[in-house]
């Protein structure tokens, strides 16, 4: 009876989350309403004379003569003129836009050529049975370098693999889903999400420090180590919790019996040859790149200091992401015949850009919101007031960052887009936490934990419907609550384990979250 009551409460909770999430408009429309609300709020607070003491030292860039920060009325004549004059500049100058699009050009070539898909198939299908679960979770995490490929290819493939091994296909689906979405921010490589989030973080950090730079590599160390943590935790949850709870699979439950006869195609000799030579080209590129930064006189080191920090290598990391995927993708495509001409390469990049159309639309409105937030000084006023409140109550250290991670995880239940959520919350939390002494790079790493771990239990995640469709093919009575309940153990354990790693990493050992990334901020 107690188990039934607990299950009933969980179902009601999940349905409430789904209902609340459905009340939210599309993220692009949400930014429109937020921008309108922000303009009105700026006029109201400005008329009330709301202000705070500027914590920056005298003579600092942007500091007013009287040492106060006032809310600026954007509905005034000057405010409206500024909006009209800068509408296009806000969009074209939005840092994440160009960096993400450039990175996607390279990833698009590798994806369209079939290289990434073949690499995933080869990795999963040639793994010993005892390591299948661990490999699937790991492959899911790594697939995030190729945008939606993990959702479209790996998750259905994982369900098929588990069924072929006599295991429950939904357990395979869950393991892959946990890696692809629950471990969304973890990776051994820098992917398109890194420049996307760092660009937003940089814009938010400049509310306090106009010259602050957040590089795409800002969280690389921490996210690389997190890859192994999430892989192990995903393996544990699948083997010890999810698969035993699913029980033995009954083929009669399948909605589409054809999936039970589906077979996985092994890599052909040509595909293996393509992967070998694409790997060789990737290794050659890495050696050449290392030659420019490892030696003390490397041409891509900082010309003045001779260090890697603040070097052309780090500032141009997006270019190297593009080349890292583009060259092996072209080599693979030429060998297997998927990229026969130069036109095929251009078409591959064009296809990648067409898949980013929704992102471009979203960025237009997100860029306006971010600019309005900066111009109104609401970010600075909120940050100073919030930082003063946190200092007054003495909330600092691990407890403060754990609370921030939990807030991000909760917001993610309602707003599944990583870029949309960070574009809204970064201008508030980064300045606030900077004023309490923490660096934007470390704050961003904490955000990525909260953003990733609840992806798998919210219907607001853009691929949730696709996962549902795959699950129903194997078990026809699968509902939204069923899928969310199945993924909840991953979400809870990922959140707890990843947060613990963060606290030990940052506060226990004092390690940087990325190359040259600071943990603490000093004006």
LOSE-697844 format. One record per residue (C-alpha): z, x, y; residue in one letter. Coordinates in steps of 0.001 Angstrom, whole numbers, padded with zeros to 6 digits, always signed. Layout:
N
ZXYA;...
***
This chain:
523
+000000+000000+000000X;+000896+002785+002384X;-002433+004545+001716X;-004323+001308+002433X;-002394+000808+005678X;-003141+004401+006754X;-006821+003975+005880X;-006922+000722+007857X;-005421+002355+010921X;-007919+005217+010670X;-010842+002780+010455X;-009566+000893+013499X;-009179+004156+015412X;-012708+005274+014549X;-014158+001906+015481X;-012329+002062+018813X;-013829+005498+019494X;-017279+004189+018596X;-016829+001117+020836X;-015650+003184+023794X;-018473+005650+023321X;-021038+002858+023269X;-019823+001752+026691X;-021043+005015+028208X;-024597+005100+029585X;-027120+007813+028769X;-025871+011208+030088X;-028670+011325+032697X;-027674+007894+034045X;-024035+008940+033843X;-024772+011841+036200X;-026469+009439+038608X;-023378+007235+038766X;-021084+010244+039010X;-023137+011604+041898X;-023019+008272+043735X;-019281+008007+043149X;-018795+011581+044334X;-020668+010893+047600X;-018504+007858+048294X;-015334+009727+047365X;-016239+012604+049682X;-016596+010172+052598X;-013275+008447+051844X;-011223+011619+051331X;-012808+013318+054324X;-011854+010384+056563X;-008294+010709+055241X;-008204+014390+056239X;-007466+015613+052705X;-007123+019405+052603X;-005335+022257+050803X;-004348+025799+051706X;-007082+028284+050755X;-005534+030728+048229X;-008163+033390+048895X;-007146+036407+051013X;-008110+036635+054686X;-011639+037877+055230X;-012806+036577+051844X;-016336+035184+051739X;-016390+031479+052573X;-012786+031312+053847X;-012315+029220+056982X;-010608+030588+060100X;-007572+028293+059790X;-007130+029105+056086X;-007622+025497+054938X;-010124+023833+052611X;-011264+020398+053778X;-013199+017724+051917X;-016708+017489+053397X;-018262+014069+053998X;-021676+014125+052306X;-022538+010668+053621X;-022528+011965+057194X;-025773+012769+058984X;-025485+016466+058213X;-024548+015744+054605X;-027497+013446+053965X;-029885+015929+055596X;-028577+018687+053337X;-029074+016498+050259X;-032669+015668+051152X;-033576+019243+052032X;-032111+020759+048862X;-032879+018175+046176X;-035704+020235+044656X;-033914+023561+045198X;-030858+022251+043356X;-033069+021570+040342X;-035214+024707+040306X;-032277+026955+041173X;-029976+025568+038476X;-029156+028703+036457X;-029193+027228+032916X;-032665+025703+033327X;-034809+028824+033328X;-032658+030799+030893X;-032667+028085+028225X;-036400+027430+028552X;-037239+031132+028230X;-035035+031499+025145X;-036594+028395+023592X;-040091+029890+023933X;-039156+032615+021452X;-037176+030338+019157X;-040073+027870+019200X;-042460+030501+017823X;-040050+031443+015023X;-039445+027798+014180X;-043081+026653+014325X;-044250+029566+012204X;-041894+028421+009435X;-039899+031646+009450X;-036509+030089+010151X;-037002+027278+007647X;-038071+029751+004949X;-035118+032016+005723X;-032682+029110+005362X;-034251+027966+002093X;-034207+031467+000711X;-030598+032021+001733X;-029285+028792+000203X;-031442+028590-002943X;-030865+032175-004083X;-027093+031990-003810X;-024812+032062-006909X;-023411+028605-007739X;-019858+029611-006868X;-020922+030588-003373X;-023234+027638-002663X;-020744+025728-000511X;-019774+028779+001525X;-023427+029722+002002X;-024408+026229+003131X;-021677+026129+005786X;-022608+029639+006936X;-026323+028765+007031X;-025477+025649+009054X;-023698+027733+011659X;-026514+030267+011850X;-029168+027519+012117X;-027910+026681+015608X;-030048+029487+017013X;-033027+027221+016265X;-031940+024055+018053X;-032294+020971+015821X;-033582+022777+012696X;-030196+022617+010969X;-030046+018842+011346X;-033639+018227+010291X;-033979+020777+007465X;-030650+022113+006225X;-028578+018915+005963X;-031062+017015+003740X;-031637+020256+001779X;-027882+020699+001183X;-027538+017158-000191X;-030484+017830-002498X;-028979+021138-003704X;-025607+019583-004514X;-027268+016772-006483X;-029396+019260-008436X;-026184+021098-009400X;-024558+017888-010647X;-022289+017627-007634X;-021904+014787-005135X;-024827+014956-002659X;-022673+013654+000202X;-020377+016657-000256X;-023372+018921+000334X;-024381+016853+003347X;-020841+017079+004713X;-020665+020855+004231X;-023967+021397+006057X;-023080+018904+008801X;-019747+020672+009299X;-021484+024023+009737X;-024356+022816+011905X;-022351+020561+014216X;-018653+021337+013735X;-019381+025044+014050X;-021936+024476+016784X;-020714+027226+019118X;-020063+029896+016489X;-022842+032328+015552X;-023502+035973+014819X;-026491+035858+017150X;-026906+034760+020723X;-028748+031449+020813X;-029982+028948+023361X;-026507+027444+023854X;-025111+030732+025208X;-027235+030998+028377X;-026965+027237+028805X;-023162+027203+028985X;-022808+030519+030807X;-025124+029316+033559X;-022980+026230+034122X;-019821+028365+034000X;-021249+030729+036594X;-022027+027873+038977X;-018466+026562+038565X;-016877+030004+038970X;-018692+030489+042264X;-016711+027616+043745X;-013887+030164+043905X;-015778+033460+043829X;-019330+033181+045287X;-020472+036427+043644X;-019081+035845+040145X;-021475+036409+037223X;-021079+034943+033731X;-023551+036448+031256X;-025033+034801+028179X;-023123+037335+026051X;-019767+036280+027544X;-018345+034852+024273X;-020302+036896+021719X;-017381+038768+020102X;-015209+035713+019643X;-018036+033463+018430X;-019231+036055+015918X;-015777+036285+014341X;-015482+032489+014519X;-018568+032254+012285X;-016619+033661+009357X;-013540+031539+010086X;-015512+028278+010206X;-017452+029259+007063X;-014229+029789+005111X;-012540+026659+006494X;-015661+024594+005769X;-015713+025893+002203X;-012029+025051+001743X;-012312+021504+003113X;-015421+020747+001040X;-014052+022101-002238X;-010431+020982-001950X;-010532+017781+000119X;-013915+016115+000633X;-015642+016546-002737X;-012573+015556-004815X;-012110+012456-002638X;-015750+011435-003197X;-015364+011561-006965X;-018244+011676-009441X;-021586+010615-008019X;-023183+007467-009409X;-027005+007602-009150X;-027030+003782-009024X;-025524+004027-005507X;-028740+005516-004115X;-030606+003358-001636X;-033759+005427-002148X;-034025+006528-005832X;-036862+008891-004942X;-034370+011321-003389X;-032843+011839-006832X;-036170+013133-008165X;-036861+015326-005144X;-037155+019010-005933X;-036733+022015-003730X;-039705+024291-003384X;-038840+027890-004062X;-040169+030546-001757X;-043699+031548-002591X;-044717+035184-002899X;-046501+034869+000454X;-043401+033449+002143X;-041276+036266+000717X;-043777+038799+002013X;-043676+037140+005428X;-039881+037244+005531X;-039810+040910+004515X;-042216+042019+007236X;-040667+039766+009880X;-037328+041364+008964X;-038876+044820+009354X;-040229+043917+012795X;-036821+042552+013772X;-035146+045780+012648X;-037641+047915+014614X;-036984+045853+017739X;-033216+046242+017316X;-033548+050026+016908X;-035702+050295+020037X;-033257+048129+021956X;-030321+050237+020774X;-032178+053348+021994X;-032106+051920+025522X;-028368+051183+025619X;-026479+053341+023073X;-027187+056790+024555X;-025187+057631+027665X;-028430+057938+029630X;-029983+054764+028202X;-032506+053223+030590X;-030948+049755+030336X;-027426+050911+031194X;-025952+050411+034653X;-027712+053008+036817X;-024627+053612+038991X;-021784+053609+036452X;-023651+054522+033272X;-021860+051668+031496X;-023203+048674+029561X;-021126+046343+031747X;-023170+044854+034625X;-026272+046532+033206X;-029909+045375+033099X;-029397+044889+029354X;-026727+042234+029829X;-028313+040583+032854X;-031603+040329+030946X;-030143+039254+027602X;-032216+036051+027590X;-035412+038123+027567X;-034189+039928+024456X;-033329+036625+022759X;-036926+035551+023425X;-038410+038764+021996X;-035946+038859+019061X;-037303+035551+017756X;-040888+035700+019054X;-042041+038975+017443X;-040720+038264+013896X;-042015+034694+014216X;-045504+035943+015074X;-045439+038506+012245X;-044345+035841+009747X;-046908+033332+011013X;-049770+035849+010810X;-048888+036767+007215X;-048447+033236+005834X;-051231+031771+007951X;-049261+029330+010104X;-050150+031240+013280X;-053754+032299+012819X;-054883+032589+016432X;-053398+033197+019847X;-053835+029503+020520X;-051454+028749+017637X;-048797+030921+019291X;-049267+029148+022599X;-049124+025769+020850X;-045864+026785+019156X;-044312+027558+022544X;-045763+024355+023969X;-044207+022351+021140X;-040840+023969+021869X;-041139+022981+025520X;-042048+019381+024639X;-038852+019125+022618X;-036929+020134+025770X;-038251+017284+027926X;-035014+015280+027673X;-033027+018387+028562X;-035148+018934+031695X;-034548+015340+032805X;-030818+015722+032202X;-030711+019014+034122X;-032296+017444+037204X;-029417+015008+037614X;-026757+017459+036421X;-027947+019974+039038X;-027568+017394+041818X;-024054+016494+040684X;-023042+020160+040541X;-024459+020858+044012X;-022801+017782+045553X;-019512+018766+043968X;-019732+022239+045506X;-020820+021051+048964X;-018086+018440+049204X;-015350+021024+048471X;-013887+018504+046019X;-013994+021187+043343X;-011971+023612+045412X;-009480+020981+046567X;-009017+019690+043010X;-008718+023225+041653X;-006072+024308+044157X;-004080+021093+043767X;-004307+021282+039979X;-003410+024960+039866X;-000413+024369+042142X;+000734+021553+039857X;+000427+023725+036740X;+002313+026546+038434X;+005046+024152+039617X;+005678+022857+036097X;+005393+026359+034647X;+002581+025520+032205X;+000809+028814+031491X;-000262+030976+028590X;-001256+029618+025167X;+000169+026142+025773X;-002042+025646+028828X;-005219+026694+026988X;-004340+024643+023893X;-003968+021607+026129X;-007345+022366+027690X;-008987+022625+024247X;-007531+019266+023212X;-008779+017618+026420X;-012295+018967+025773X;-012163+017727+022171X;-011160+014253+023370X;-013861+014106+026055X;-016423+015165+023453X;-015745+011960+021502X;-017204+010015+024416X;-019827+012459+025688X;-021526+014258+022812X;-023879+016498+024803X;-022439+020001+025249X;-024390+020662+028424X;-023628+017247+029937X;-019917+017517+029206X;-019620+021068+030525X;-021653+020260+033641X;-019111+017544+034448X;-015894+019311+033470X;-016632+022969+034326X;-016559+022455+038142X;-013068+021013+037729X;-011435+023136+035049X;-012933+026589+035652X;-011820+026840+039311X;-008445+025311+038440X;-007775+027743+035608X;-009192+030661+037595X;-006531+030006+040222X;-003870+030144+037509X;-005176+033596+036584X;-007706+033087+033775X;-011304+034340+033709X;-014266+031947+033361X;-015502+033706+030218X;-012238+033033+028406X;-012091+029449+029702X;-015628+028853+028421X;-014658+030153+024957X;-011775+027673+024854X;-014106+024849+025903X;-016539+025652+023096X;-013804+025104+020519X;-013011+021613+021763X;-016679+020741+022222X;-017676+021795+018693X;-014878+020500+016515X;-015206+016792+017316X;-019025+016683+017215X;-018887+015616+013583X;-016723+012531+014112X;-018322+010949+017148X;-021248+008512+017034X;-022175+009846+020485X;-023538+013033+018910X;-027327+012736+019278X;-028088+013430+015607X;-025387+011159+014198X;-027967+008479+013411X;-030129+010977+011532X;-027170+012080+009402X;-026375+008434+008680X;-029947+007854+007506X;-029758+010784+005060X;-026354+009661+003762X;-027528+006083+003152X;-030413+007305+001015X;-027870+008702-001449X;-025167+006047-001031X;-026436+002723+000274X;-023076+001333+001410X;-022351+004295+003716X;-021226+003078+007148X;-020396+004774+010416X;-016690+004670+009573X;-017397+006120+006124X;-019206+009136+007556X;-016628+009675+010296X;-013749+009450+007821X;-015500+011933+005515X;-015918+014419+008365X;-012445+013950+009889X;-010734+016595+007673X;-013278+019179+008843X;-012688+018223+012462X;-008906+018456+012245X;-008795+021714+010291X;-011518+023342+012381X;-009668+022386+015561X;-006325+023716+014320X;-007706+026897+012739X;-010075+027764+015579X;-007407+027164+018229X;-004997+029392+016328X;-007632+032140+016138X;-008221+031798+019882X;-004519+032149+020717X;-004084+035151+018404X;-007298+036761+019686X;-006596+036298+023389X;-002809+036238+023702X;-001756+038050+020522X;-004135+041011+020500X;-005469+040750+024063X;-009070+041160+022909X;-012038+040304+025149X;-014096+037281+024056X;-017353+039128+024764X;-018825+042423+025994X;-017242+043194+029334X;-015641+039746+029493X;-012337+039602+031314X;-009404+037560+030049X;-007620+037272+033364X;-009009+036675+036828X;-007763+038443+039932X;-009395+037584+043294X;
***
